[in-house]
Amino acid sequence: MSEIAIIGVPIDLGAGRRGVDMGPSALRYAGLLGRLEALGHTVHDLGNLQVPIAETSAAPLEGERLRYLEPIAAVCAALAERVAECVAAGQLPLVLGGDHSLAIGSASGSARGRTLGLIWIDAHGDFNTAETTRSGNIHGMPLAALTGRGHPLLTGLAGRTPAVRPEHVALVGVRDLDPLEREALRASGIHVATMHEIDRRGMAAVIEEAAAIVRRGTAGFHLSFDLDVVDPREAPGVGTPVFGGISRREAHLAMELLAEIGGICSLDLVEVNPILDERNATAQLAVELGLSALGKRIF
């Protein structure tokens, strides 16, 4: 069993809709800590990082290409330090979001001093930059930043650029890409498994291939799971829903297989928006998926 450090990051500055800042509270309310302990893990809840809110941050200018860049970069830098400290203490960081921009900090901190793989399970590519973004929202850019593309305030938090090499990255479940983002991904060397691949080959084959890629020549991998990869009929409480997503059972299978294969060094659960949720169902699903990734089994 593992020693797990829980870190809440109540940030919604990177998103286009408010509300994901309440995600860490919703996940805790869904019983995350006690259920991890029931699996036999030692759990340390480190509380939440201090995160500025939009009302106290300078409003972005109309058409700004990197909205709230400086406060997001500061939060990610603080998160990278906290995660690196946890790793050095032999703990597995479990980061609760919050919008997906936080993964710039969590994955960078986990990659400090070692070669890390990255599995990114998401409906979106998150591979935009200031040059390609339509919205300016940084939660659409973290995978690009982690692989060395984008503003230097976001790309160097691992102590090197890139934090993760593109050939050590697998993007799974994507089904909504901007045109220029699609072109950039095709040229990047990142392994991309779209919903087409999952439908055609099955989740088990897709995840086994992704795990082989991210474990090859690395110390393990950071797993970043965006709840919007699940179809919104089963995960309604997300800010950027896209129909045609994976099922609850496929999501569990992915997490169970990754736990069986081994190599998870750190984990994000992000983009739960309680304002848009139904009776905390999406937060409850996020907790269940986290448990599956950390060892829960049916039998």
C-alpha positions as CSV (number, residue, x, y, z in Angstrom):
1,M,0.0,0.0,0.0
2,S,1.1,3.6,-0.6
3,E,1.5,6.7,1.4
4,I,-0.7,9.3,-0.3
5,A,-0.6,13.1,0.0
6,I,-3.8,14.9,-1.0
7,I,-3.4,18.4,-2.3
8,G,-6.4,20.5,-3.2
9,V,-6.0,23.2,-5.9
10,P,-9.2,25.3,-6.0
11,I,-8.4,27.2,-9.2
12,D,-10.8,28.2,-11.9
13,L,-8.8,31.0,-13.5
14,G,-7.8,28.8,-16.4
15,A,-11.4,27.9,-17.3
16,G,-14.0,29.6,-19.3
17,R,-16.8,28.9,-16.7
18,R,-16.7,29.4,-13.0
19,G,-17.2,26.7,-10.4
20,V,-14.4,24.2,-10.6
21,D,-12.7,25.9,-7.7
22,M,-15.2,24.0,-5.6
23,G,-14.0,20.7,-7.0
24,P,-11.6,19.8,-4.1
25,S,-14.4,20.3,-1.5
26,A,-16.8,18.1,-3.5
27,L,-14.3,15.3,-3.8
28,R,-13.5,15.4,-0.1
29,Y,-17.3,15.5,0.7
30,A,-17.7,12.4,-1.5
31,G,-15.6,10.5,1.1
32,L,-12.2,10.4,-0.7
33,L,-10.0,10.3,2.4
34,G,-11.8,7.6,4.4
35,R,-12.2,5.4,1.3
36,L,-8.5,5.6,0.5
37,E,-7.7,4.6,4.1
38,A,-10.1,1.7,3.9
39,L,-8.0,0.4,1.0
40,G,-5.0,0.3,3.4
41,H,-3.3,3.5,2.3
42,T,-1.7,6.0,4.7
43,V,-3.3,9.3,3.8
44,H,-2.1,12.8,4.5
45,D,-4.5,15.6,3.6
46,L,-2.3,18.7,3.1
47,G,-5.3,21.0,2.6
48,N,-5.7,23.4,-0.3
49,L,-3.1,25.7,-1.9
50,Q,-3.8,29.4,-1.6
51,V,-5.3,30.4,-4.9
52,P,-6.5,33.9,-5.9
53,I,-10.0,34.3,-7.2
54,A,-11.1,36.1,-10.3
55,E,-12.6,38.9,-8.3
56,T,-9.3,39.8,-6.7
57,S,-7.2,39.3,-9.9
58,A,-6.8,41.8,-12.7
59,A,-9.4,41.2,-15.2
60,P,-8.0,39.9,-18.5
61,L,-8.2,42.3,-21.4
62,E,-10.5,41.6,-24.3
63,G,-8.9,39.2,-26.7
64,E,-6.0,38.4,-24.3
65,R,-4.2,35.4,-25.5
66,L,-3.2,34.0,-22.1
67,R,-5.9,34.9,-19.6
68,Y,-4.7,35.2,-16.0
69,L,-1.2,34.1,-16.9
70,E,0.6,35.4,-13.9
71,P,-1.6,34.2,-11.1
72,I,-1.9,30.8,-12.8
73,A,1.8,30.5,-13.2
74,A,2.3,31.4,-9.5
75,V,-0.2,28.7,-8.4
76,C,1.5,26.1,-10.7
77,A,4.9,27.1,-9.3
78,A,3.7,26.6,-5.8
79,L,2.1,23.3,-6.6
80,A,5.2,22.0,-8.3
81,E,7.2,22.7,-5.1
82,R,4.6,21.0,-3.0
83,V,4.4,17.9,-5.2
84,A,8.2,17.7,-5.4
85,E,8.4,17.8,-1.6
86,C,5.8,14.9,-1.4
87,V,7.7,12.8,-3.9
88,A,11.0,13.4,-2.0
89,A,9.2,12.2,1.1
90,G,8.1,9.0,-0.6
91,Q,4.5,10.0,-0.9
92,L,2.3,9.7,-4.0
93,P,0.7,13.1,-4.7
94,L,-3.0,13.0,-5.4
95,V,-4.0,16.5,-6.7
96,L,-7.6,17.6,-6.7
97,G,-8.9,20.2,-9.1
98,G,-9.7,22.8,-10.0
99,D,-9.2,23.4,-13.7
100,H,-6.7,21.5,-15.8
101,S,-4.2,24.3,-15.9
102,L,-3.0,23.0,-12.5
103,A,-1.4,20.0,-14.2
104,I,1.4,22.2,-15.4
105,G,2.4,22.4,-11.7
106,S,1.6,18.8,-10.6
107,A,3.3,17.0,-13.5
108,S,6.3,19.4,-13.4
109,G,6.8,18.8,-9.7
110,S,6.5,15.1,-10.1
111,A,9.1,15.2,-12.9
112,R,11.7,17.0,-10.9
113,G,15.0,15.1,-11.0
114,R,13.7,12.2,-13.0
115,T,12.4,11.2,-16.4
116,L,8.7,10.8,-16.2
117,G,6.0,9.6,-18.6
118,L,2.6,11.2,-18.8
119,I,-0.9,9.7,-19.5
120,W,-3.4,12.4,-20.2
121,I,-7.0,11.2,-20.3
122,D,-9.2,14.0,-21.6
123,A,-11.9,14.9,-24.1
124,H,-9.7,17.7,-25.3
125,G,-6.1,18.0,-26.5
126,D,-5.1,20.8,-24.1
127,F,-2.3,21.5,-26.7
128,N,-3.0,25.1,-27.5
129,T,-0.6,28.0,-27.1
130,A,-1.0,31.7,-27.3
131,E,-0.7,31.4,-31.1
132,T,-3.4,28.8,-31.6
133,T,-6.0,29.4,-28.8
134,R,-9.4,30.6,-29.6
135,S,-10.4,31.4,-26.0
136,G,-7.2,32.4,-24.2
137,N,-8.1,29.9,-21.4
138,I,-5.0,28.3,-20.1
139,H,-6.8,25.1,-19.1
140,G,-6.6,24.4,-22.9
141,M,-2.8,24.6,-22.8
142,P,-1.2,22.5,-20.1
143,L,-0.2,19.5,-22.2
144,A,1.6,21.9,-24.6
145,A,3.4,23.6,-21.8
146,L,4.5,20.4,-20.2
147,T,6.1,19.3,-23.5
148,G,7.9,22.6,-24.0
149,R,5.5,24.7,-26.0
150,G,4.2,28.0,-24.7
151,H,5.1,30.8,-22.3
152,P,8.3,30.4,-20.3
153,L,6.4,31.0,-17.0
154,L,4.6,27.7,-17.7
155,T,7.2,25.6,-19.5
156,G,10.2,25.5,-17.0
157,L,8.6,24.4,-13.7
158,A,10.4,21.0,-13.7
159,G,13.8,22.7,-13.7
160,R,14.1,21.9,-17.3
161,T,12.2,22.3,-20.6
162,P,10.3,20.2,-21.5
163,A,9.1,18.8,-18.2
164,V,8.1,15.6,-20.1
165,R,9.4,14.6,-23.5
166,P,6.7,14.2,-26.2
167,E,7.7,10.6,-26.9
168,H,6.8,9.7,-23.3
169,V,3.3,11.1,-23.5
170,A,0.0,9.4,-24.4
171,L,-3.2,11.3,-24.8
172,V,-6.3,9.1,-24.5
173,G,-10.0,9.7,-25.1
174,V,-9.7,12.9,-27.1
175,R,-12.7,13.9,-29.3
176,D,-12.7,17.7,-29.5
177,L,-9.7,19.5,-31.1
178,D,-9.2,23.0,-32.5
179,P,-7.9,23.0,-36.1
180,L,-4.5,24.4,-35.3
181,E,-4.2,22.3,-32.2
182,R,-4.8,19.2,-34.3
183,E,-2.0,20.1,-36.6
184,A,0.4,20.8,-33.7
185,L,-0.4,17.4,-32.1
186,R,0.2,15.6,-35.4
187,A,3.6,17.2,-35.6
188,S,4.5,16.7,-31.9
189,G,5.4,13.0,-31.6
190,I,2.8,12.6,-28.8
191,H,0.8,9.3,-29.0
192,V,-2.8,10.2,-29.5
193,A,-5.7,7.7,-29.0
194,T,-9.0,9.3,-29.9
195,M,-12.5,8.0,-29.2
196,H,-12.3,6.4,-32.6
197,E,-9.4,4.2,-31.4
198,I,-11.3,3.3,-28.2
199,D,-14.4,2.4,-30.2
200,R,-12.5,0.4,-32.7
201,R,-9.9,-1.4,-30.6
202,G,-11.4,-1.3,-27.1
203,M,-10.2,0.5,-23.9
204,A,-8.0,-2.4,-22.8
205,A,-5.9,-2.4,-25.9
206,V,-5.6,1.4,-25.9
207,I,-4.6,1.7,-22.3
208,E,-2.0,-1.2,-22.5
209,E,-0.4,0.5,-25.5
210,A,-0.4,3.9,-23.8
211,A,1.2,2.4,-20.6
212,A,3.9,0.7,-22.7
213,I,4.8,4.1,-24.3
214,V,4.9,6.1,-21.1
215,R,6.8,3.5,-19.1
216,R,9.5,3.0,-21.7
217,G,12.7,4.6,-20.4
218,T,11.0,6.4,-17.6
219,A,10.8,6.2,-13.8
220,G,7.0,5.8,-14.1
221,F,4.2,8.2,-15.1
222,H,2.0,11.0,-14.0
223,L,-1.7,10.3,-14.6
224,S,-3.9,13.3,-15.3
225,F,-7.6,12.5,-15.5
226,D,-10.1,15.1,-16.7
227,L,-13.7,14.1,-15.8
228,D,-14.9,15.6,-19.1
229,V,-13.5,12.5,-20.9
230,V,-16.6,10.6,-19.5
231,D,-19.8,11.1,-21.4
232,P,-21.8,14.0,-19.9
233,R,-24.8,11.7,-19.4
234,E,-22.7,10.0,-16.7
235,A,-20.5,13.0,-15.6
236,P,-22.7,16.1,-15.9
237,G,-20.7,18.3,-13.6
238,V,-17.9,19.5,-15.9
239,G,-17.4,22.9,-17.5
240,T,-16.7,21.8,-21.1
241,P,-18.8,18.7,-21.8
242,V,-18.6,16.9,-25.1
243,F,-21.0,14.1,-25.9
244,G,-19.8,10.8,-27.2
245,G,-17.4,10.1,-24.4
246,I,-16.3,7.0,-22.6
247,S,-18.6,5.2,-20.3
248,R,-18.3,4.9,-16.5
249,R,-17.2,1.3,-16.9
250,E,-14.6,2.1,-19.6
251,A,-13.2,4.8,-17.3
252,H,-13.0,2.3,-14.4
253,L,-11.3,-0.3,-16.7
254,A,-8.7,2.3,-17.7
255,M,-7.8,3.1,-14.1
256,E,-7.9,-0.5,-13.0
257,L,-5.6,-1.6,-15.8
258,L,-3.1,1.3,-15.0
259,A,-3.1,0.2,-11.4
260,E,-2.4,-3.4,-12.4
261,I,0.3,-2.5,-14.8
262,G,2.0,-0.2,-12.2
263,G,4.1,2.9,-12.5
264,I,1.7,5.6,-11.3
265,C,3.9,8.2,-9.6
266,S,1.3,11.0,-9.2
267,L,-2.3,11.6,-10.1
268,D,-4.7,14.5,-10.9
269,L,-8.5,14.4,-10.8
270,V,-9.6,17.7,-12.4
271,E,-12.5,19.7,-13.8
272,V,-15.3,18.7,-11.4
273,N,-17.7,21.6,-11.4
274,P,-20.3,21.2,-8.5
275,I,-22.4,24.1,-9.8
276,L,-23.2,22.1,-12.9
277,D,-23.4,18.7,-11.2
278,E,-26.4,16.6,-10.1
279,R,-26.3,15.5,-6.4
280,N,-22.5,15.5,-6.5
281,A,-22.6,12.6,-9.0
282,T,-19.5,13.7,-10.9
283,A,-17.4,14.1,-7.7
284,Q,-18.5,10.7,-6.5
285,L,-17.4,9.2,-9.9
286,A,-14.1,11.0,-9.6
287,V,-13.5,9.5,-6.2
288,E,-14.4,6.0,-7.5
289,L,-12.0,6.4,-10.4
290,G,-9.3,7.6,-8.1
291,L,-9.8,4.5,-5.9
292,S,-9.6,2.3,-9.0
293,A,-6.3,3.9,-10.0
294,L,-5.0,3.3,-6.5
295,G,-5.9,-0.3,-6.1
296,K,-9.6,-0.9,-5.6
297,R,-10.9,-4.0,-7.3
298,I,-14.3,-5.6,-7.8
299,F,-12.9,-9.0,-6.6
